[in-house]
């Protein structure tokens, strides 16, 4: 295992963990309404690692939905992670074992995907393991503490804590945008398209997760056609 990559993952995962702790605290309040204990909420978040996915599951549990309904809705809500996995699969070294591929895939979240895809070169599983160790426990502990606290804290306070997660997103995509004008243009296009999708009535019946998948596929495909990224072998041949 690459110790330098592991340490880098631990370091990069700390701010993600702080954001996760704040957001999962409010998620814990929802889990309490669904009847989960602090221990149950802890392990649900530790092995789930999905904000919207867990929220949907907890809401369905509170509504006493069937297992089939819960499975289908959870699958749709988390479908974007399939897309992220396909994107990261292109960055694996051919010699990477199936076990490491599954390990990296288990720890894919929106934020971990962001810091992983932004790293140059091939994926180093040690980096992802380090990031996962930093942020996953914070997500699980925050959920458990949210269940314990229940509704003691005012809703405004809980909502305010989630702002840190948006700041973390900004910290992920601003540095690459400053270095690459094309990347900056793509980010602006993403914001504009997301706003259009959220305001037009024709898209009102589409879930947020499905909208994310559609926008990601369309925008990334257009960007790849306009400015394809050369493989390392192509760069070496050109040199």
N, C-alpha and C positions, 0 to 999 in steps of 0.2 A: 504494500500500500504506500502511495506517495504521501509522505508526512507533510511536505510543504503544501500540497493541494488540500490535505485534510485541515491543516491549520487555517488556510485561507477560507475554506468553507465555514469553519467555526466562527471566524471573524465576520464574514459577510452575513452569516445567519443571525447574528445578535440583534441588529436593528429589525430584522424580520420578526424575530421572536418577541420583541417588545411590542410591535404592532399587533401581532397575533394575540398576545396576552390581553390587550385592551379590547379587541373585537370579540374574542372568545368569552370574555366576562359577560357581555350582553347576551351572547349565545347561551350561556349557562342559565340565564334567567328563563329563556324559552324552554330549555331542557327541564327545568324544575316544574314548569307548568305541564310538561308531558309526563311527569311522575318519576323522573330519573333521580337516583341518589347521586351524591358527589362522586363516589367511586365509579358508578356506571357512566356518568358523564365524562369522567377522566379518560376511561378506556375507549369510549365512543369517539372522542376527539383524537386520541392518540393513534387509533387505527383508521379513523375516517379521514382526517386531514382535509376537510372540504367545508368551507363556510356555508355557501348556499346549499350544498347537498345535505349537510347536517341540519341546517335550519328547516329544510323541507321535511326531512325525516321526523324531526321532533314535532313539527306542526301536525303531520299526519298521525303520529303516535297519540298526540293529544286528542285528535279527532277520531281515534280508534279505527283508522283505515285498515284495510286488509293487507296481508303480506304482498300480494300481487300488485296492488295499487302503489304501495310504498316502493317496491322494487322498480316498477316502470318509471315512476316520477323521479326517483333518485337517479336512474340510468340516464334519463333525458337531461336532468339538471347538471350532471357531471360529465356529459358527453364531450365537453370542450377539452377534458384531460386526455381523451383519446387522440384528439388533434395535436395537442402538445407532445404527446408521446411519439407520434409519427414524425413530428418535426425534429425532436431530439434524437431519434433513431438514426438520422442521417449524420450525426456528429460522433457516433461511436466508432472506435477503432475496430477493425474487423476481427481482431483477436480477443475482444472483450467477451467474457463468458456470459452465458445466459443468466447465471445467478446475479452478476453485477447489473445486467440490464434490468432484471426484475427489481433489484434493490433500488436502482435509480428511479424506475417507473413508479414504485410505491410512494416515493417521497416527492413526486411532482405536485406542486401547487402553483398558483399564478405567479407568486413572487419568486419561488425557487426556480421556476422555469425562466423567469426574467433574468436572474443573475447567471443561470447556467448557459443560456443561449447567447448571452453577451460576452462570455469568455472566449478568447481566441483558441484556435486549435481544436483537437478532439476532446470529447468528454472524459474527464477523470473521475471515476466513481467515488474516489476518496473525497473529492471536493463536495460532492452532493451528500455524502454521508456526514461530513462535518457540518454542513448547513442544516441538515435534518436534525442532528443532535442538538443544535442551538435553538431551533425554532419549534420543533414538534412538542417537546415537554412544556414549553411556554403556552402553546395552544391548549394542551390538555389541562394544565394546572389552572389556566384562566377559566376554562369551562367549569371545572370543579368548584372554584371559588365563587363563580357566578351563581351556581346552584345553591351554595351555602348562604350567600348574601340574599338570594331571592329578590324580593322587590324592596329591599331596605333603602337602596339608593334611588334618588329621583331619576326619572327617565331622561331628563336633560343632561344629567351628569354622565350617564351611561352612553348616550348618543355622542357626547363630546369626546369621549375616549376613543371612538372609532376614527376620528379625524386623522390620527397618527398614521393609519394605514394608507391614506391617500398621499400623505407626505412621503411615505416609503416608495410608493409607485413612482412619484415624481423623481425621487433620487435614483431610480433604476433607469429611466429612459432619457433623462436630461443630458448626462455625460455623453452618450453616443450621438445624440442629436446635435450637440455642440461641435462634434468632430466631423459630422457628415451632414451636409445640407439636404441631400436626398432623403436621409433618414428623418430629418426634421420635417420635411414636407410630408412624408408618410404619416408621421405622428399627428400633424395638423389634419390630414385627410381622415385619419381614424376618429379624431374628435368630432369633426364635422359630420361624418357618416353616422356616428353613434347618436349624435344629436338629432339628425333627420329621422333615424329609425325610431327614436323615442317619442317624437312629436307627431308623426304622420299616423292617421287613423288606420290606414291600410295595414300597418304593422302592429297594431294594438293587440291583436290576438296571438302574437308570437311571444313566447317566453323570453326572458332576458338571456338565458343560457343559449337558446337557439339563435337569437340575434347575434350574440358574440361569435358563435361558430360561423354563421353566414358572412359576417363582416370580416372575420379573420381569413377565411378561405378566399373571398373575393379580393380584398385589398392586398394580401400577401401574394396572390397569383399575379395580379396586375404589376406589383412591384418587382416580382421575379422576372416577368417578361420585359419590363422596361430596363431594369438594371440587374441582370443575373450575377450571383456571387460566384467567382471562380474557385474551383477546388484547389487545394494546396499543390496537387500534382501539375495542374495547368499553370499555376504561377511559377513553379520551378522550371517547367518546360520553356515558358516565355523568357525566363531569366537566362 
